[in-house]
């Protein structure tokens, strides 16, 4: 069962992301965080992993939307939810320690290399995140067609390359129904 700590994490995630929407839509960003946490729970996540799923984008995105620095958010996560949640969130973050994003391709290559060494908890939360992302991409692709790819820095080629590599990595490093589902949805777009 989830404790009150999970409810506190949900409130905190809302605080951090309440001004953010999903890329190219008017959908509140919290919907993604809820979905990732639900997917992680459905695939065996414990409470720390479910909380990390709610907070997985906090270090990448929340500084821009919340007015809090990355360091402040890291500290708040550790204080409120513990070192393990903080560690998983950091493991799911594809920006560097100062929060600056480098070239899209370079960042994605570095993140894939990082996942090669990641532990079970980080792989579960990251896989849940990427699966929800690719489900949304697939849904939007059905509605928008090729125009969809203009939303993405990597365009169609880069975005599909990234998700194909993620699917292969998760399938190899953490074989599961979730990894298989990511592969299936990714393959539908290629």
C-alpha positions as CSV (number, residue, x, y, z in Angstrom):
1,X,0.0,0.0,0.0
2,X,1.1,3.6,-0.6
3,X,1.5,5.8,2.4
4,X,0.7,9.5,2.9
5,X,4.3,10.2,1.6
6,X,3.0,9.3,-1.9
7,X,0.2,11.9,-1.6
8,X,2.8,14.4,-0.5
9,X,4.9,13.6,-3.5
10,X,1.9,14.1,-5.7
11,X,1.3,17.6,-4.2
12,X,4.9,18.4,-4.6
13,X,5.0,17.3,-8.3
14,X,1.9,19.5,-8.9
15,X,3.7,22.5,-7.3
16,X,6.7,21.9,-9.5
17,X,4.9,21.4,-12.8
18,X,1.6,23.2,-12.5
19,X,2.6,25.8,-15.2
20,X,3.8,23.1,-17.6
21,X,1.9,21.4,-20.4
22,X,2.8,18.4,-22.6
23,X,4.8,19.3,-25.7
24,X,2.6,20.7,-28.5
25,X,-0.6,20.3,-26.4
26,X,-2.7,22.0,-23.7
27,X,-2.6,18.8,-21.6
28,X,-1.4,19.6,-18.0
29,X,2.0,18.0,-17.5
30,X,0.9,16.3,-14.3
31,X,-1.0,13.8,-16.5
32,X,2.3,12.4,-17.7
33,X,3.7,12.2,-14.2
34,X,0.6,10.3,-12.9
35,X,0.7,8.0,-15.9
36,X,4.4,7.2,-15.4
37,X,3.8,6.4,-11.7
38,X,0.8,4.3,-12.5
39,X,2.7,2.3,-15.2
40,X,5.6,1.8,-12.8
41,X,3.3,0.6,-10.1
42,X,1.6,-1.8,-12.5
43,X,5.0,-3.3,-13.3
44,X,6.1,-3.8,-9.7
45,X,7.3,-0.5,-8.4
46,X,7.6,0.0,-4.7
47,X,6.6,3.3,-3.0
48,X,10.1,4.9,-3.5
49,X,10.0,4.0,-7.2
50,X,6.4,5.3,-7.6
51,X,7.4,8.6,-5.9
52,X,10.5,8.8,-8.1
53,X,8.2,8.3,-11.1
54,X,6.1,11.2,-10.1
55,X,9.2,13.3,-9.7
56,X,11.3,11.9,-12.6
57,X,11.2,15.2,-14.6
58,X,11.6,17.6,-11.7
59,X,15.3,18.2,-12.2
60,X,15.1,18.6,-16.0
61,X,11.9,20.7,-16.2
62,X,10.8,22.2,-12.9
63,X,13.6,24.8,-12.6
64,X,12.1,26.5,-15.7
65,X,8.5,26.3,-14.5
66,X,8.7,26.5,-10.7
67,X,11.4,29.2,-10.1
68,X,13.3,26.8,-7.9
69,X,16.9,25.9,-8.8
70,X,17.9,22.3,-9.6
71,X,20.0,22.2,-6.4
72,X,17.0,23.3,-4.4
73,X,14.8,20.7,-5.9
74,X,17.4,17.9,-5.4
75,X,17.7,19.0,-1.7
76,X,13.9,19.1,-1.2
77,X,13.4,15.7,-2.7
78,X,16.1,14.2,-0.4
79,X,14.6,15.9,2.7
80,X,11.0,15.1,1.9
81,X,11.2,11.7,0.2
82,X,14.6,10.3,1.0
83,X,18.0,9.6,-0.6
84,X,16.7,6.6,-2.6
85,X,14.0,8.7,-4.3
86,X,16.6,11.4,-5.1
87,X,19.0,8.8,-6.5
88,X,16.4,7.3,-8.8
89,X,15.3,10.8,-10.0
90,X,18.9,11.7,-10.7
91,X,19.3,8.4,-12.6
92,X,16.3,9.3,-14.8
93,X,17.5,12.8,-15.6
94,X,19.3,13.4,-18.9
95,X,20.8,16.8,-18.0
96,X,24.1,17.3,-16.4
97,X,24.7,18.3,-12.7
98,X,24.3,22.1,-13.4
99,X,21.0,21.4,-15.2
100,X,22.2,22.6,-18.5
101,X,21.1,20.7,-21.6
102,X,23.7,20.0,-24.3
103,X,23.1,19.2,-27.9
104,X,20.1,16.9,-28.3
105,X,21.9,14.0,-30.0
106,X,24.8,14.2,-27.5
107,X,22.4,14.2,-24.6
108,X,20.5,11.2,-25.8
109,X,23.7,9.2,-26.5
110,X,25.0,10.0,-23.0
111,X,21.7,9.0,-21.5
112,X,21.7,5.7,-23.3
113,X,25.2,5.1,-22.1
114,X,24.1,6.0,-18.6
115,X,21.3,3.5,-18.7
116,X,23.8,0.7,-19.6
117,X,25.0,1.0,-16.0
118,X,21.7,1.9,-14.3
119,X,20.2,-0.3,-11.7
120,X,16.8,-2.0,-11.7
121,X,14.9,0.9,-10.0
122,X,16.2,3.5,-12.5
123,X,15.5,1.2,-15.4
124,X,11.9,0.5,-14.3
125,X,11.1,4.2,-13.8
126,X,12.8,5.2,-17.0
127,X,11.1,2.5,-19.0
128,X,7.7,3.6,-17.6
129,X,8.5,7.2,-18.7
130,X,9.6,6.2,-22.2
131,X,6.6,3.9,-22.6
132,X,4.2,6.6,-21.7
133,X,6.0,9.1,-24.0
134,X,5.9,6.7,-27.0
135,X,2.2,5.9,-26.4
136,X,1.5,9.7,-26.6
137,X,3.7,10.1,-29.7
138,X,1.8,7.2,-31.3
139,X,-1.6,8.6,-30.5
140,X,-0.6,12.1,-31.7
141,X,1.0,10.6,-34.9
142,X,-2.3,9.0,-35.7
143,X,-4.0,12.4,-35.4
144,X,-1.4,14.6,-36.9
145,X,0.6,12.4,-39.3
146,X,4.0,13.6,-40.3
147,X,3.4,17.1,-39.0
148,X,3.9,15.6,-35.5
149,X,7.7,15.4,-35.9
150,X,8.1,19.2,-36.0
151,X,7.5,19.2,-32.2
152,X,10.7,17.2,-31.6
153,X,14.2,18.5,-31.6
154,X,15.4,15.2,-33.1
155,X,12.7,15.2,-35.8
156,X,11.3,11.9,-37.0
157,X,14.6,10.3,-37.6
158,X,16.2,11.2,-34.3
159,X,13.1,10.6,-32.2
160,X,12.5,7.1,-33.7
161,X,16.3,6.3,-33.4
162,X,16.2,7.2,-29.7
163,X,13.1,5.2,-28.9
164,X,14.3,2.2,-30.9
165,X,17.6,2.3,-29.0
166,X,15.8,2.7,-25.7
167,X,13.5,-0.3,-26.5
168,X,16.5,-2.5,-27.3
169,X,18.3,-1.4,-24.2
170,X,15.4,-2.0,-21.8
171,X,14.7,-5.4,-23.5
172,X,18.3,-6.5,-23.0
173,X,19.0,-4.9,-19.6
174,X,15.6,-5.4,-17.9
175,X,13.5,-7.9,-19.9
176,X,9.8,-7.4,-19.0
177,X,6.4,-6.9,-20.5
178,X,7.0,-3.2,-20.2
179,X,10.1,-3.4,-22.3
180,X,8.3,-5.5,-24.9
181,X,5.4,-3.0,-25.0
182,X,7.8,-0.2,-25.6
183,X,9.3,-2.1,-28.5
184,X,5.8,-2.9,-30.0
185,X,4.6,0.7,-29.9
186,X,7.9,2.0,-31.2
187,X,7.9,-0.5,-34.1
188,X,4.4,0.7,-35.1
189,X,5.8,4.1,-36.0
190,X,8.7,2.9,-38.1
